[in-house]
Amino acid sequence: MSIMYKSTRSSSEKVTASQAILKGLAEDGGLFVPDSIPALDIPLNRLPSLSYQETAYEVMKLFLSDFTEDELKACIQGAYDDKFDTKEIAPLVKKDGAFYLELFHGKTIAFKDMALSILPYLMTTSAKKNGVTNEIVILTATSGDTGKAALAGFADVPGTSIIVFYPKDGVSPIQEKQMLTQKGANTNVVGIIGNFDDAQTGVKKMFGSAELAQRMGQKGYQFSSANSINIGRLVPQIVYYVWAYGRLLKQGEIKEGEPINVVVPTGNFGNILAAYYAKNMGIPIQMLFCASNENKVLFDFFETGTYDRKREFILTTSPSMDILISSNLERLIYRIAGEDAAKTKELMDALADRGEYEITPEMREGLSCFAGGYATEDETAGMIRSMYEREQYIMDPHTAVAAHVYEAKGRECGTAAVIASTASPYKFTRSVTDAIDNEKYGNLGDFELVDELNRLSGVPIPAAIEEIRTAPVLHHTVCDKSEMQAAVEKILGL
Ligand SMILES: *Cc1c(COP(=O)(O)O)cnc(C)c1O
């Protein structure tokens, strides 16, 4: 069966998977969605015998139906190789009765590597398939982790260049250093005076500008996106939920067909949406717990049916979840609206114009498999500390937000729970050591804390951290949030 993609905001445009990957965002500003969600076509009892790469093929072939078997397998082999520090790619570890799906074993030690290791392959294959000769400019807004993972993935990939915008004061020191030391002649990093929502809004605006697209075209450029608005990001993320179910079977923790729950620390709603797609493909996922930090706009949405971004933007110790406009929620809205593009557009316009929208009671019924939860800063730190004390297992603050929500809401139902563990604690040394013992570690520098963390956890220091200790800063551009387009024009010489 061939899957085509259409926009969440109009029913006219239909494109192939490779075209959707190239475009990133639909022309009407909507997000591309598959015209149906394909069912997994292998039985669940085969999952335990598959490698991560084989699982990836079984899932991705269904969504990327215009890729040939050879093309897709080449993409998968190129992506999931020894760039990951474990053969399993995404190990599932049991701690204190829950299953932590460690998604941070890639090159930049955040879960973004799971999709951004393969996106450059999908992108260049898509360009070839569609006869694109323009240079593809990857325009990306990051709340901290996407930026580095996308830079690492696209650095020196022929036919592409990449421009990353990040909130200058909204990322961890290690996240910032990771980005600013990125090598590669085709890489550009710009700090903005503004927050992640400003960066994402600015990027989406450039995508939507026909005038800019035309000037780009004259110079031989076209935009695409490495954000989770790109289905080339979303589809590879479905894989690890299917994989996790196979691991639970293989490890004898569940029986075939037994339901599981997932708990996902959420920002832009890409990761948890991938879990929802896995559920719709036939993986027996019962409940999806959407875990937020103090920017709990999603928690309120699941509680009330009203999405209201008109509130203070709070900087937290889980910066990759400091988001008030969760882009991928639009794909869920579209689905629970019965794939009604006009309705989806109406709600998204209300969000842009009035800062809020309310869904109908019928739509709310479609959310019955979701539950929202959140952790305050104290609860997050408390979770890091208590897990360390019980299991000597050190979580990063994003994972700790999810673990807290699991303890508060998920554990009591007794269903096996997979908690998405989205970053290595080495990316957030300051917050993690503060949580464990602020008095002892408060005066140490960021890289001294790396060594402390190594002593505390016994986990080897990842190459991603060793690399940046002494690496020179190569990117220095900072601009106001209102000057993003000017920055792009300067970089591209438009
Ligand atoms: C991006 C990110 C998240 C949020 O994921 P979304 O797909 O945006 O919801 C959570 N944790 C970490 C460490 C991240 O990098």
The ligand as a Gaussian input file, in Angstrom:
#p B3LYP/6-31G(d) Opt

LIG

0 1
 C       13.680000      17.559000      22.490000
 C       13.745000      16.976000      23.825000
 C       12.580000      16.666000      24.551000
 C       11.211000      16.979000      24.031000
 O       10.856000      16.184000      22.920000
 P        9.677000      16.644000      21.962000
 O        9.694000      15.667000      20.844000
 O       10.019000      18.023000      21.504000
 O        8.427000      16.600000      22.755000
 C       12.718000      16.064000      25.781000
 N       13.939000      15.800000      26.300000
 C       15.063000      16.096000      25.632000
 C       16.366000      15.805000      26.276000
 C       15.017000      16.679000      24.378000
 O       16.149000      16.971000      23.728000

